[in-house]
Each structure stands twice: as structure tokens, then as C-alpha cells.
């Protein structure tokens, strides 16, 4: 249950991010509402896997940079993870597209983190079960 709620939170946050950040778009694998919903859920799953595996390794390796920059390097790391998700989904022929790494990627990662945090605050009672 907790996994599904977090997956839906990430998918919803990604959907809202595509409306807020101009350079972040999602191309569904087919036309219609259900394929679009499944595309966002699949992207949220890919983002969770990339964040769990690659993100952990990058954060451990970049730990000295976190100290030197007082944590601001996290924006670049999250943009890198978002860009990796876009690359993986692009290999499948659909999914997340980011125009420019720095502007769209960093702003997209920042907006995605803030929206996920806000939705997580609202839905926190559901993730406690």
C-alpha cells in the first residue's frame, strides 16, 4: 500500500511539473487518457528505481560536494537523476523529455521535489499504514 501511494505521489508530482516547467514534457505511449496515466505511473516507477539505485551511489560519491556546497549540489544530482529517467524512457520511445539539462532539468527537479513534498504532507497518513 505504501509503495503504491508513493508511486501515485511521484506520478502526480511529475504531471504537475510538466505544467509548471516549460522544458519538461511527457509523451505517452498511445493516445487517450489511460495510456497517459499509465505513462506517468511508469515514469514514476522508473524514477523510483533510478533514485534508489543510481541516486544512492551518486550521493555517496558526491558527499564531500554536499558538505562544500551546503547541500546545493542536491539540485544538480536530482536534475541528473531526472535526466537519466528521460534517457531511459526515451530508449523505450515514449516518456519524459527535457529540453536543456541546466534550465529545464534543474528547475524541473526542484519543482518536482517541492510538489512531491507538498503532496506527501497531505497524504502522509496513507503512507503510515
C-alpha positions in Angstrom: 0.0 0.0 0.0 2.8 2.4 0.9 4.6 1.7 -2.3 1.5 2.4 -4.4 0.8 5.7 -2.6 4.4 6.9 -3.1 4.2 5.9 -6.8 1.0 7.9 -7.2 2.5 10.8 -5.4 5.5 10.8 -7.8 3.3 10.4 -10.8 1.1 13.3 -9.8 4.1 15.5 -9.0 5.6 14.7 -12.4 2.3 15.5 -14.1 2.1 18.9 -12.3 5.8 19.6 -13.1 5.1 19.3 -16.8 2.6 22.1 -16.5 4.9 24.4 -14.5 8.3 23.9 -16.1 8.2 24.7 -19.8 11.1 22.4 -20.9 9.8 19.2 -19.2 7.2 17.3 -21.3 5.8 13.8 -21.3 4.9 11.8 -24.5 2.5 9.0 -23.7 2.9 5.6 -25.5 -0.5 5.9 -27.0 -3.4 8.4 -27.4 -6.0 8.7 -24.7 -6.4 9.2 -21.0 -5.5 5.7 -19.7 -2.2 5.4 -21.7 -1.3 8.9 -20.4 -2.0 7.8 -16.8 0.0 4.6 -17.3 2.9 6.5 -18.8 3.1 8.8 -15.7 2.9 5.8 -13.4 5.7 4.0 -15.4 7.8 7.1 -15.3 7.3 7.4 -11.5 8.4 3.7 -11.2 11.5 4.3 -13.3 12.3 7.5 -11.3 11.9 5.5 -8.1 14.3 2.8 -9.3 16.8 5.3 -10.6 16.6 7.3 -7.4 17.0 4.2 -5.3 19.9 2.7 -7.1 21.9 5.4 -9.0 20.9 8.2 -6.7 22.3 6.4 -3.7 25.6 5.8 -5.4 25.9 9.3 -6.6 25.0 10.8 -3.2 27.7 8.7 -1.5 30.3 9.6 -4.0 29.3 13.3 -4.0 29.2 13.5 -0.2 32.2 15.9 0.0 30.5 18.2 -2.5 27.3 18.2 -0.4 29.4 19.5 2.5 31.3 22.1 0.5 28.2 23.5 -1.3 26.0 23.2 1.9 23.7 20.8 0.0 23.1 22.9 -3.1 24.7 20.1 -5.2 21.5 18.2 -4.5 19.8 20.2 -7.2 22.3 19.1 -9.8 22.1 15.5 -8.6 18.3 15.5 -8.8 18.5 17.0 -12.2 20.9 14.3 -13.3 18.6 11.6 -12.0 15.7 13.2 -13.8 17.8 13.4 -17.0 18.6 9.6 -16.6 14.9 8.9 -16.3 14.3 10.9 -19.5 17.1 9.0 -21.3 15.8 5.6 -20.2 12.2 6.4 -21.2 13.5 7.8 -24.5 15.1 4.5 -25.3 11.6 3.0 -25.0 10.2 5.5 -27.5 8.0 7.4 -25.1 8.1 9.1 -21.8 9.9 12.1 -20.3 11.7 14.7 -22.4 13.9 17.5 -21.0 14.9 20.3 -23.4 18.0 21.6 -21.6 19.8 19.9 -18.7 20.6 23.0 -16.7 17.5 25.2 -17.0 14.7 22.6 -17.6 16.4 19.8 -15.7 17.4 21.7 -12.6 14.1 23.7 -12.4 12.2 20.5 -13.1 13.9 18.6 -10.4 13.4 21.5 -7.9 9.7 21.8 -8.8 9.2 18.0 -8.7 10.8 17.8 -5.2 8.7 20.6 -3.9 5.4 19.3 -5.3 6.2 15.7 -4.1 7.0 17.1 -0.6 3.7 19.0 -0.5 1.6 16.1 -1.8 3.4 13.8 0.6 2.5 16.1 3.5 -1.2 15.9 2.6 -1.1 12.1 2.0 1.2 11.2 4.9 -1.5 9.4 6.9 -1.9 7.0 4.0 1.8 6.1 3.9 1.9 5.3 7.6 -0.3 2.2 7.2 
